[in-house]
């Protein structure tokens, strides 16, 4: 329950214009520090959880084991993790391509499904949280 609440809080932050991707190029140590915030950690964890459920627990675990074996006591990039997952899926799925759509962009999609009779339409757009402005009315004589 606590993790789910953290995910919802991270999604709320990720839906703001001020959000940032989980992974992005940085130019200074200050930018590095800015990247390591609650959003990065919680969104990163939720993306890995999503991937685990998509690939199945056993395939995900095998990919993590390959990754840890290949980069034991070394340095690695996010692409190395995705390549390890690709190795386990035997090229049947491009995990790198799929995950880059999530880690290199801020925000998340809003998928709307509408069913009318036998027809189903699906629409996807970027979800942005915005507070509706209050409906201001004023008397022109007071302006």
Secondary structure as the mmCIF struct_conf table of DSSP 4:
data_model
#
loop_
_struct_conf.conf_type_id
_struct_conf.id
_struct_conf.beg_label_comp_id
_struct_conf.beg_label_asym_id
_struct_conf.beg_label_seq_id
_struct_conf.end_label_comp_id
_struct_conf.end_label_asym_id
_struct_conf.end_label_seq_id
HELX_RH_AL_P HELX_RH_AL_P1 UNK A 2 UNK A 14
TURN_TY1_P TURN_TY1_P1 UNK A 15 UNK A 15
BEND BEND1 UNK A 16 UNK A 16
TURN_TY1_P TURN_TY1_P2 UNK A 17 UNK A 18
BEND BEND2 UNK A 22 UNK A 23
BEND BEND3 UNK A 27 UNK A 28
HELX_RH_AL_P HELX_RH_AL_P2 UNK A 29 UNK A 35
BEND BEND4 UNK A 36 UNK A 37
HELX_RH_AL_P HELX_RH_AL_P3 UNK A 38 UNK A 55
HELX_RH_AL_P HELX_RH_AL_P4 UNK A 57 UNK A 70
TURN_TY1_P TURN_TY1_P3 UNK A 71 UNK A 73
BEND BEND5 UNK A 74 UNK A 74
HELX_RH_AL_P HELX_RH_AL_P5 UNK A 78 UNK A 88
TURN_TY1_P TURN_TY1_P4 UNK A 89 UNK A 91
BEND BEND6 UNK A 92 UNK A 93
HELX_RH_AL_P HELX_RH_AL_P6 UNK A 95 UNK A 103
BEND BEND7 UNK A 104 UNK A 107
STRN STRN1 UNK A 109 UNK A 116
TURN_TY1_P TURN_TY1_P5 UNK A 117 UNK A 118
STRN STRN2 UNK A 119 UNK A 126
HELX_LH_PP_P HELX_LH_PP_P1 UNK A 131 UNK A 134
HELX_RH_3T_P HELX_RH_3T_P1 UNK A 140 UNK A 142
#
